[in-house]
Amino acid sequence: MFDGTPIMVQGTHSDAGKSAIVTALCRIFAKDGLRTAPFKSQNMSLNSYITVDGREIGRAQGVQAEAAGVTATTDMNPILIKPTGDYQSQIVVHGVPFKNMKAGEYRQDFYKQGLQLITESFHRLQNQFDVIVIEGAGSPAEINLNDRELVNMRVANLTDAPVILVGDIEKGGVFASLVGTLQLLEEEDRERVIGVVINKFRGDVKLLQPGLEWFEAYTGLQVLGVVPYVPNLNIEAEDSVILDSYSTSKNEEKEIDIAVIRLPLISNFTDMDPLIAEPDCHVRYVKKAEELGSPDIIILPGSKNTLSDMLFLHETGLANRLQAAKAEGVEIFGVCGGFQMLGELVIDEYEVESSLKVVSGLGFVPMKTFLANKKTTVLSQGMVTFLGEEIPVKGYEIHMGVSEVEPGTSPFVSLKNRVEGIQIDHVIGTYFHGIFQNDEFREAYLNKIRKAKGLSSIHGRASFEQLREKSFDRLADVVREHLDMETIKRRMAEFQER
């Protein structure tokens, strides 16, 4: 029935839930026996995913590929835009940094090249898969950008895909946003929309029924489903806007308080997801010195611009608070850019990230970092020696720096041909993203904290990978129950046949 058949999910705005609906559809089609692939032509995100060949794509597309049970490739996200600050972004093409560009330069100079890349990638996927679930970005009604956009209706037309429009009822005004979006579309684009989905609904759907009936009568479009809010999903978010929903205050009901520094250019914040899933841990994101309090663990996450974000720590007083916390014996963990900040200096001689060139680090470990033009993107695995135990770990590295640690210090990870990271007393730094997804290490690390607090150890913690698989199934089951999948499949077939 299907042979490279596309379906596209667009939203009325960012964070409408497009990524989650695409993830669910990937799982649904795959469980129905269809070879399924996700596709997002252009993704703006600081959350990266490393493919098996060491290329970098948007994390959402990697996760969607996992939901579909297929290996992620750069064809699923041929263009990744990573904001670096100063109104510039790093343009990553098929997983490799292309160049830094300002928005106007990108729109003017990269448009034709981007369109060709997108077309070629989609056609390769068409030849390999039965169904391709395409994700848009932002809103298709951004009329100031539509003349040269590369991710919404231009892609729908390019791929001849029917479009599902998603609105988030949590934001309020869902009918206004859906109707307004539809009215701002060109007529030929509006005809591509086969129906709408109202997402993240809480409450009795009967109370929504008059609005649904009004919408269908007013627009002539079907409401394909009202998808309820699904809590506690262990599926990585694409956009850091989700961090706004996290409290900055300690939860006294949780035994371990974890403060993550919310850097302005935070990247791969999904590293913390396994900790968020732990029942004894409360993870909070802080960006002010007065919000830090007295946590058990402080995590310095990844950054797209280490020098700029290190300046942020100095200017906000967070650097001084971190110094005090270290002196008090608080556990401090730095990942990637956060690892670089633990050292004495970060040196950017070639202005890879900015014109700052040199910024003082926190000085927690005897190390200097030198930024380089070549980016390291690799899946890695090795052994961690932690509290006398040898623990196997795996993760992925994405960085444009080389950190030189003084001889005589203890590395964090021993790999086949090198050592990586550093651990000194209660300070750990590593380039390994995904380190907390390693169940055995996460358990040992959290039990160290519990022991220091006089709490009993917890053994046999839930496998995070199994939690993710269950979350994929739970999300897919909820979406299948509340979406008119038969109509969606029928309309996909109609578009394919015309």
C-alpha positions as CSV (number, residue, x, y, z in Angstrom):
1,M,0.0,0.0,0.0
2,F,2.7,2.5,1.0
3,D,6.0,3.0,-0.9
4,G,8.0,5.9,0.3
5,T,4.7,7.6,1.3
6,P,5.1,10.8,3.3
7,I,2.9,12.3,6.1
8,M,3.9,15.7,7.6
9,V,3.2,17.2,11.0
10,Q,3.3,20.9,11.4
11,G,2.4,23.1,14.4
12,T,0.8,26.4,15.1
13,H,4.0,27.4,17.0
14,S,7.2,26.0,18.5
15,D,6.6,23.5,21.3
16,A,3.2,22.6,20.1
17,G,4.1,18.9,20.5
18,K,5.1,18.1,16.9
19,S,8.2,16.1,17.9
20,A,6.1,13.9,20.2
21,I,3.4,13.3,17.6
22,V,6.0,12.4,15.0
23,T,7.7,10.1,17.5
24,A,4.4,8.4,18.2
25,L,3.5,8.0,14.5
26,C,7.0,6.5,13.9
27,R,6.3,3.9,16.5
28,I,2.7,3.3,15.3
29,F,3.6,2.7,11.7
30,A,6.6,0.5,12.7
31,K,4.4,-1.6,14.9
32,D,2.0,-1.9,12.0
33,G,4.8,-3.6,10.0
34,L,5.8,-0.6,7.9
35,R,9.4,0.4,7.4
36,T,9.3,3.9,8.8
37,A,11.8,6.8,8.9
38,P,11.5,10.3,10.4
39,F,12.6,13.4,8.4
40,K,13.2,17.0,9.4
41,S,14.8,18.9,6.6
42,Q,16.2,21.7,8.8
43,N,16.4,21.6,12.6
44,M,17.5,24.4,14.9
45,S,18.6,22.8,18.1
46,L,21.5,22.5,20.5
47,N,20.5,18.9,21.3
48,S,22.5,16.6,19.1
49,Y,22.5,12.9,18.3
50,I,25.5,11.1,17.0
51,T,24.9,8.6,14.2
52,V,26.8,5.3,14.0
53,D,29.2,6.8,11.4
54,G,30.1,9.7,13.7
55,R,27.8,12.4,12.2
56,E,25.7,14.9,14.1
57,I,22.0,15.4,13.6
58,G,19.1,16.8,15.7
59,R,18.5,14.6,18.8
60,A,14.8,14.5,18.1
61,Q,15.3,12.8,14.7
62,G,17.7,10.3,16.4
63,V,15.1,9.5,19.0
64,Q,12.3,9.2,16.4
65,A,14.5,6.7,14.4
66,E,14.9,4.7,17.6
67,A,11.1,4.8,18.1
68,A,10.8,3.5,14.5
69,G,13.3,0.8,15.2
70,V,15.7,1.9,12.5
71,T,19.3,3.3,12.4
72,A,19.5,7.1,12.3
73,T,21.3,8.7,9.3
74,T,22.0,12.2,8.3
75,D,19.4,12.0,5.6
76,M,16.8,12.1,8.4
77,N,18.1,15.6,9.3
78,P,20.4,16.9,6.5
79,I,20.6,20.5,7.9
80,L,21.2,21.2,11.6
81,I,21.4,24.8,12.8
82,K,23.2,25.3,16.1
83,P,23.0,28.9,17.6
84,T,26.3,30.1,18.9
85,G,25.3,33.6,20.1
86,D,26.1,37.0,18.5
87,Y,23.2,36.4,16.0
88,Q,25.2,33.6,14.4
89,S,24.7,29.9,14.1
90,Q,26.9,26.9,13.1
91,I,25.4,25.3,10.0
92,V,25.9,21.5,10.1
93,V,25.4,19.8,6.8
94,H,25.0,16.0,6.7
95,G,26.5,15.8,10.2
96,V,29.6,17.9,9.5
97,P,30.1,21.6,10.4
98,F,29.8,23.7,7.2
99,K,30.3,27.2,8.4
100,N,29.1,29.9,10.8
101,M,26.4,32.1,9.3
102,K,24.2,35.0,10.3
103,A,20.4,34.5,9.7
104,G,20.3,36.9,6.7
105,E,23.4,35.3,5.1
106,Y,21.9,31.8,5.5
107,R,18.6,32.8,3.9
108,Q,20.3,34.6,1.0
109,D,23.2,32.4,0.2
110,F,22.3,28.9,1.4
111,Y,18.8,28.6,0.2
112,K,19.4,26.9,-3.2
113,Q,22.0,24.6,-1.8
114,G,19.8,23.7,1.2
115,L,16.9,22.9,-1.1
116,Q,19.0,20.6,-3.1
117,L,20.3,18.8,0.0
118,I,16.8,18.4,1.3
119,T,15.5,17.0,-2.0
120,E,18.3,14.5,-2.3
121,S,18.0,13.3,1.3
122,F,14.2,12.8,1.0
123,H,14.5,10.8,-2.2
124,R,17.1,8.5,-0.7
125,L,14.7,7.9,2.2
126,Q,11.8,7.3,-0.2
127,N,13.8,4.5,-1.8
128,Q,14.4,2.7,1.5
129,F,11.2,3.1,3.5
130,D,7.5,2.6,3.3
131,V,6.5,5.6,5.3
132,I,8.3,8.9,6.0
133,V,7.0,11.0,8.9
134,I,8.1,14.6,8.3
135,E,8.3,17.2,11.0
136,G,8.0,20.9,10.4
137,A,9.4,23.7,12.6
138,G,7.9,26.7,14.3
139,S,4.8,27.7,12.3
140,P,4.0,27.5,8.6
141,A,2.3,31.0,9.0
142,E,5.5,32.9,9.6
143,I,4.8,35.1,6.6
144,N,8.0,37.1,7.0
145,L,10.0,34.0,6.4
146,N,7.9,32.0,3.9
147,D,9.5,33.2,0.7
148,R,12.7,31.2,1.5
149,E,11.8,28.8,4.2
150,L,13.2,25.2,4.0
151,V,11.2,23.3,6.6
152,N,7.4,23.7,6.4
153,M,5.1,24.1,3.4
154,R,7.9,24.2,0.9
155,V,8.9,20.7,2.1
156,A,5.3,19.6,2.0
157,N,5.1,20.7,-1.6
158,L,8.5,19.2,-2.4
159,T,7.5,15.8,-1.0
160,D,3.8,16.1,-2.0
161,A,2.9,15.3,1.6
162,P,-0.5,15.7,3.3
163,V,-0.2,17.8,6.4
164,I,-1.5,17.4,10.0
165,L,-1.6,20.7,11.9
166,V,-1.1,20.4,15.7
167,G,-2.2,23.0,18.2
168,D,-1.3,23.0,21.9
169,I,-4.3,23.5,24.1
170,E,-2.1,24.1,27.2
171,K,-1.0,27.5,25.7
172,G,-4.6,28.7,25.5
173,G,-6.5,30.0,22.5
174,V,-6.0,26.7,20.6
175,F,-9.0,27.4,18.2
176,A,-7.7,30.9,17.5
177,S,-4.2,29.6,16.8
178,L,-5.5,26.8,14.5
179,V,-7.9,29.0,12.6
180,G,-5.4,31.9,12.3
181,T,-2.7,29.6,11.0
182,L,-5.0,28.1,8.4
183,Q,-6.2,31.6,7.2
184,L,-2.6,32.8,6.8
185,L,-1.7,29.9,4.6
186,E,-1.7,30.2,0.8
187,E,-4.7,28.4,-0.7
188,E,-2.7,25.6,-2.3
189,D,-0.9,25.1,1.1
190,R,-4.2,25.1,3.0
191,E,-5.5,22.3,0.7
192,R,-2.7,20.1,1.9
193,V,-3.9,20.2,5.5
194,I,-6.0,17.0,6.0
195,G,-7.0,17.8,9.5
196,V,-5.9,19.1,12.9
197,V,-4.8,17.6,16.2
198,I,-5.4,19.3,19.6
199,N,-2.5,18.3,21.8
200,K,-1.9,18.0,25.6
201,F,-5.5,18.1,26.6
202,R,-6.4,17.7,30.3
203,G,-9.9,17.1,31.5
204,D,-13.3,16.0,30.1
205,V,-13.3,16.0,26.3
206,K,-17.1,16.4,26.4
207,L,-16.5,20.0,27.5
208,L,-14.5,20.6,24.3
209,Q,-17.1,19.1,22.0
210,P,-18.9,22.4,21.1
211,G,-15.6,23.9,20.1
212,L,-14.7,20.9,18.0
213,E,-18.0,21.0,16.2
214,W,-17.7,24.7,15.6
215,F,-14.2,24.3,14.2
216,E,-15.1,21.6,11.7
217,A,-18.1,23.6,10.5
218,Y,-16.1,26.9,10.3
219,T,-13.1,25.4,8.5
220,G,-14.4,22.3,6.8
221,L,-11.5,20.4,8.2
222,Q,-11.7,17.3,10.4
223,V,-10.4,17.3,14.0
224,L,-8.3,14.1,13.6
225,G,-8.0,13.7,17.4
226,V,-7.7,15.3,20.8
227,V,-4.5,13.8,22.4
228,P,-4.4,14.0,26.1
229,Y,-1.4,15.2,28.1
230,V,0.9,12.2,28.7
231,P,2.9,12.7,32.0
232,N,6.3,11.2,32.9
233,L,7.4,10.3,29.4
234,N,11.1,9.4,29.4
235,I,11.6,10.7,25.9
236,E,14.1,13.5,25.2
237,A,12.7,16.9,24.5
238,E,13.9,18.8,21.4
239,D,13.7,22.4,22.6
240,S,15.2,24.0,25.7
241,V,11.9,25.9,26.2
242,I,10.8,22.9,28.2
243,L,13.3,23.9,30.9
244,D,11.0,26.8,31.7
245,S,8.6,24.3,33.3
246,Y,11.3,23.1,35.8
247,S,11.2,24.5,39.3
248,T,14.4,26.2,40.7
249,S,13.4,25.3,44.3
250,K,14.4,22.2,46.2
251,N,11.7,19.5,46.6
252,E,11.9,18.4,50.2
253,E,10.1,15.2,49.4
254,K,13.1,14.0,47.3
255,E,16.2,12.7,49.0
256,I,18.8,13.9,46.5
257,D,18.7,17.6,45.3
258,I,20.4,18.1,41.9
259,A,21.0,21.6,40.6
260,V,21.8,22.0,36.9
261,I,23.2,25.3,35.8
262,R,21.0,26.6,33.0
263,L,23.6,28.2,30.7
264,P,22.3,30.6,28.1
265,L,23.6,28.3,25.4
266,I,23.0,25.0,27.1
267,S,23.3,22.0,24.9
268,N,22.3,18.4,25.2
269,F,20.3,19.1,28.4
270,T,18.7,15.7,27.9
271,D,21.9,14.2,29.6
272,M,19.9,14.8,32.8
273,D,16.8,12.8,31.8
274,P,17.9,9.6,33.5
275,L,18.3,11.5,36.8
276,I,14.9,13.1,36.4
277,A,13.5,9.7,36.1
278,E,14.9,8.5,39.4
279,P,12.3,8.5,42.2
280,D,14.7,9.8,44.8
281,C,16.1,12.7,42.7
282,H,14.9,16.2,42.2
283,V,16.5,17.9,39.2
284,R,16.1,21.7,39.0
285,Y,17.6,24.2,36.5
286,V,19.0,27.4,38.0
287,K,20.4,30.5,36.3
288,K,20.8,32.9,39.2
289,A,23.2,32.7,42.1
290,E,20.5,33.0,44.7
291,E,18.6,30.0,43.2
292,L,21.5,27.6,43.8
293,G,20.9,26.9,47.5
294,S,22.6,23.9,49.0
295,P,22.3,21.0,46.5
296,D,23.8,17.6,46.9
297,I,25.0,17.6,43.3
298,I,25.8,20.5,40.9
299,I,25.9,19.7,37.2
300,L,27.5,21.9,34.6
301,P,26.0,20.8,31.3
302,G,27.2,21.1,27.7
303,S,27.4,24.5,26.0
304,K,27.5,25.6,22.4
305,N,29.7,28.5,23.4
306,T,31.9,27.6,26.4
307,L,33.6,31.0,26.6
308,S,30.4,33.0,26.5
309,D,28.7,30.8,29.0
310,M,31.7,30.9,31.3
311,L,31.5,34.7,31.3
312,F,27.8,34.3,32.2
313,L,28.9,32.4,35.3
314,H,31.4,35.1,36.3
315,E,29.0,38.0,35.6
316,T,26.0,36.5,37.5
317,G,28.0,35.5,40.6
318,L,27.4,31.8,39.9
319,A,31.1,31.2,39.6
320,N,31.6,32.5,43.1
321,R,28.7,30.4,44.4
322,L,30.2,27.3,42.7
323,Q,33.6,28.1,44.3
324,A,31.9,28.1,47.7
325,A,30.0,24.9,47.0
326,K,33.2,23.1,46.1
327,A,34.8,24.3,49.3
328,E,31.8,22.8,51.2
329,G,32.3,19.4,49.5
330,V,29.3,19.5,47.2
331,E,29.6,16.9,44.3
332,I,30.3,18.8,41.1
333,F,29.9,17.1,37.6
334,G,30.9,18.8,34.4
335,V,29.8,17.4,31.0
336,C,31.5,18.6,27.7
337,G,31.4,22.4,27.8
338,G,30.8,22.1,31.6
339,F,33.9,19.9,31.8
340,Q,35.9,22.6,30.0
341,M,34.7,25.2,32.5
342,L,36.1,23.2,35.4
343,G,39.6,23.9,34.2
344,E,41.9,26.9,34.6
345,L,41.6,28.5,31.1
346,V,39.5,28.1,27.9
347,I,41.6,29.4,25.0
348,D,40.0,30.2,21.6
349,E,43.0,31.4,19.6
350,Y,41.3,30.9,16.3
351,E,38.0,32.5,17.4
352,V,36.1,29.2,16.8
353,E,33.3,30.3,19.2
354,S,33.8,34.0,19.6
355,S,36.3,36.9,19.7
356,L,36.9,36.5,23.4
357,K,40.0,34.3,22.8
358,V,40.7,33.5,26.5
359,V,38.4,33.1,29.5
360,S,39.3,32.0,33.0
361,G,37.6,28.8,34.1
362,L,36.6,27.8,37.6
363,G,40.0,26.3,38.4
364,F,38.6,23.2,40.0
365,V,40.9,20.9,38.1
366,P,44.5,21.4,36.7
367,M,43.5,21.6,33.0
368,K,43.5,24.0,30.0
369,T,41.2,23.7,27.0
370,F,42.2,24.8,23.5
371,L,39.4,25.1,21.0
372,A,40.1,23.9,17.5
373,N,38.4,24.1,14.1
374,K,37.9,20.4,13.9
375,K,34.9,19.0,15.7
376,T,35.0,15.6,17.4
377,T,31.8,13.6,16.9
378,V,32.0,10.0,17.9
379,L,30.3,7.2,19.8
380,S,32.6,6.1,22.6
381,Q,32.8,3.4,25.2
382,G,35.3,2.5,27.9
383,M,35.7,1.8,31.6
384,V,35.2,4.1,34.6
385,T,37.1,3.3,37.8
386,F,34.8,4.6,40.5
387,L,35.0,3.9,44.2
388,G,37.2,1.0,43.5
389,E,34.9,-0.6,40.9
390,E,35.4,-1.0,37.2
391,I,32.2,0.1,35.4
392,P,31.7,-0.2,31.6
393,V,30.2,3.0,30.1
394,K,29.2,4.3,26.7
395,G,28.3,7.7,25.4
396,Y,28.9,10.1,22.6
397,E,31.3,13.0,22.2
398,I,30.6,16.4,20.5
399,H,33.2,19.0,21.0
400,M,35.6,21.4,19.3
401,G,38.2,21.5,22.0
402,V,41.2,19.6,23.3
403,S,41.6,19.5,27.1
404,E,45.1,19.1,28.4
405,V,45.2,17.7,31.9
406,E,48.3,17.9,34.0
407,P,50.1,14.6,34.5
408,G,49.4,12.7,37.7
409,T,45.7,13.3,37.7
410,S,43.1,10.5,37.6
411,P,41.2,10.2,34.3
412,F,37.5,9.5,34.4
413,V,37.1,7.0,31.4
414,S,39.7,4.6,30.1
415,L,39.1,3.9,26.4
416,K,40.9,1.4,24.1
417,N,43.6,3.8,23.0
418,R,43.3,6.8,25.3
419,V,42.0,8.2,28.6
420,E,39.4,10.9,28.9
421,G,38.0,13.3,31.5
422,I,39.2,13.8,35.1
423,Q,38.1,12.9,38.6
424,I,39.5,14.6,41.7
425,D,37.8,14.1,45.1
426,H,34.2,15.2,44.6
427,V,34.7,16.8,41.1
428,I,34.2,14.9,37.9
429,G,34.5,16.1,34.3
430,T,34.0,14.3,31.1
431,Y,33.3,14.7,27.4
432,F,30.9,11.8,27.5
433,H,27.3,12.9,26.8
434,G,24.8,10.3,27.9
435,I,27.0,9.3,30.9
436,F,24.0,9.0,33.2
437,Q,22.2,6.7,30.8
438,N,24.7,4.0,32.0
439,D,22.6,2.3,34.7
440,E,25.5,0.8,36.7
441,F,27.4,4.0,36.9
442,R,24.3,6.1,37.7
443,E,23.5,3.7,40.5
444,A,27.0,3.8,42.0
445,Y,27.2,7.6,41.7
446,L,23.8,8.2,43.4
447,N,24.6,5.6,46.1
448,K,27.8,7.6,46.9
449,I,25.6,10.6,47.5
450,R,23.1,8.6,49.6
451,K,25.9,7.2,51.8
452,A,27.3,10.7,52.4
453,K,23.8,11.7,53.6
454,G,23.4,8.7,55.8
455,L,20.9,7.1,53.6
456,S,20.8,3.4,52.6
457,S,21.9,2.5,49.1
458,I,19.4,1.6,46.4
459,H,20.3,-1.3,44.2
460,G,18.6,-2.6,41.0
461,R,17.4,0.8,39.7
462,A,15.2,0.7,36.7
463,S,17.0,0.5,33.3
464,F,16.7,3.9,31.6
465,E,16.8,2.2,28.2
466,Q,13.8,0.0,29.1
467,L,12.0,3.1,30.5
468,R,12.4,4.8,27.1
469,E,11.1,1.8,25.2
470,K,8.1,1.6,27.5
471,S,7.6,5.4,27.0
472,F,7.7,5.0,23.2
473,D,5.0,2.3,23.5
474,R,2.9,4.2,26.0
475,L,3.0,7.4,23.8
476,A,2.2,5.4,20.7
477,D,-0.7,3.6,22.4
478,V,-2.2,6.9,23.6
479,V,-1.9,8.6,20.3
480,R,-3.3,5.6,18.4
481,E,-6.3,5.6,20.7
482,H,-7.1,9.2,20.3
483,L,-6.1,9.8,16.6
484,D,-8.2,8.8,13.6
485,M,-5.4,6.6,12.1
486,E,-7.7,5.1,9.5
487,T,-8.5,8.5,8.0
488,I,-4.8,9.5,8.1
489,K,-3.7,6.4,6.3
490,R,-6.5,6.8,3.7
491,R,-5.5,10.4,3.0
492,M,-1.9,9.4,2.7
493,A,-2.9,6.8,0.1
494,E,-5.0,9.4,-1.8
495,F,-2.1,11.8,-2.0
496,Q,0.2,9.0,-3.1
497,E,-2.2,7.9,-5.9
498,R,-3.0,11.4,-7.3
